[in-house]
Amino acid sequence: MMDNQGSDIARTAPRVLLLGGTTEASQLARALAEAEVDAVFSYAGRTAAPVAQPLPTRVGGFGGVAGLRDWLQVQRITQVVDATHPFAAQMSSNAVHACAAAGVPLLAFERPAWQPQAGDRWQCVADIDGAVAALAPTPARVFLAIGRQNLLSFAPSAQCASHHYLLRLVDAVADLPLPSAQVVIARGPFTVEGDRALLQQHGITHLVAKNAGGSGAAAKLEAARLLGLPVILIDRPAVPARRMAATVEQVMAWLGHHGGAAGNAERGV
Ligand SMILES: NC(=O)c1ccc[n+]([C@@H]2O[C@H](COP(=O)([O-])OP(=O)(O)OC[C@H]3O[C@@H](n4cnc5c(N)ncnc54)[C@H](OP(=O)(O)O)[C@@H]3O)[C@@H](O)[C@H]2O)c1
């Protein structure tokens, strides 16, 4: 009897999986730690030195939808918060399907997409291929602010001229697929003044970026506006419908905790 009661309590005790890799996830991790919520933080393991979290942390993929479903069950997870980057569509899609299969409620914590302002010279494109096509055909000096994935798409080809690229990455990359490229190693958030200076120093003529949202990564867009530079902005990939939250407070309320949160999600990587 006592054992049964104990195991029932253990099964229903709240235990949260937080899928991370963004500033929002780190903000939420602080709020969860302050509220003493039993939670596990998960990193994909893409960066050499990820930001330390005040929660127990695991690193690496789960093994697709089935792997995540099994992990949720073994770990007795009661709620999942997906605070991955808006372009981490595979992880977000897996979370939707795995949570449905395991019967675990899911909430996505995501900042709104950026919207154009007066003075912006944006060309919005659907995906990476659209950005490559938008750059051709004349050679340009491009700030390619898309991280290290998808760089190969911008290698010189019949469709893509030999542009010069400026890359800003968290970790150095060996064997860049771009013959004419300069790499700046830096981790956000960034400032408008800093990014304006960067664009000017490198004689940048075009900016290519993902519509990540948030303010920490928005400095380059404001800098481009101030300099009158054209921006090729890649739209967010589609993710299956799921419940959404835009602030730490909303997430904490969904988890049944009110007050004492770490503030709105305004910055972002
Ligand atoms: N994509 C971007 O532009 C971008 C920008 C900034 C930060 N990030 C962060 O970098 C990480 C990887 O992004 P991505 O675009 O490569 O993801 P993705 O393409 O959506 O995911 C690919 C695979 O990586 C694993 N994975 C991704 N996020 C994970 C997490 N938080 N915990 C455990 N496994 C994870 C999963 O492997 P399994 O299938 O094996 O489970 C997933 O299927 C994410 O955490 C994201 O928040 C991405």
The ligand as an ORCA input file, in Angstrom:
! r2SCAN-3c Opt
* xyz 0 1
  N      19.201     26.260    -36.262
  C      19.665     27.427    -35.834
  O      19.753     28.424    -36.587
  C      20.072     27.581    -34.395
  C      20.519     28.832    -33.947
  C      20.878     28.984    -32.604
  C      20.806     27.918    -31.743
  N      20.359     26.720    -32.208
  C      20.267     25.604    -31.259
  O      21.154     24.601    -31.697
  C      20.604     23.303    -31.462
  C      20.591     22.507    -32.744
  O      19.867     23.221    -33.735
  P      19.551     22.531    -35.128
  O      18.956     23.551    -36.014
  O      20.743     21.754    -35.555
  O      18.415     21.500    -34.676
  P      17.501     20.527    -35.568
  O      18.020     20.492    -36.958
  O      16.086     20.885    -35.358
  O      17.744     19.143    -34.829
  C      18.526     18.092    -35.371
  C      18.700     17.065    -34.291
  O      19.545     17.554    -33.253
  C      19.084     17.075    -31.998
  N      18.705     18.206    -31.161
  C      18.391     19.472    -31.538
  N      18.159     20.248    -30.487
  C      18.323     19.470    -29.394
  C      18.239     19.690    -27.995
  N      17.962     20.904    -27.489
  N      18.468     18.631    -27.167
  C      18.776     17.414    -27.658
  N      18.905     17.147    -28.976
  C      18.677     18.159    -29.825
  C      17.933     16.134    -32.294
  O      18.509     14.859    -32.504
  P      17.685     13.499    -32.264
  O      16.757     13.375    -33.443
  O      18.745     12.466    -32.217
  O      16.928     13.644    -30.967
  C      17.402     16.703    -33.595
  O      16.641     15.786    -34.355
  C      19.190     23.525    -30.897
  O      19.260     23.277    -29.523
  C      18.881     24.968    -31.193
  O      18.098     25.562    -30.195
  C      19.994     26.527    -33.520
*
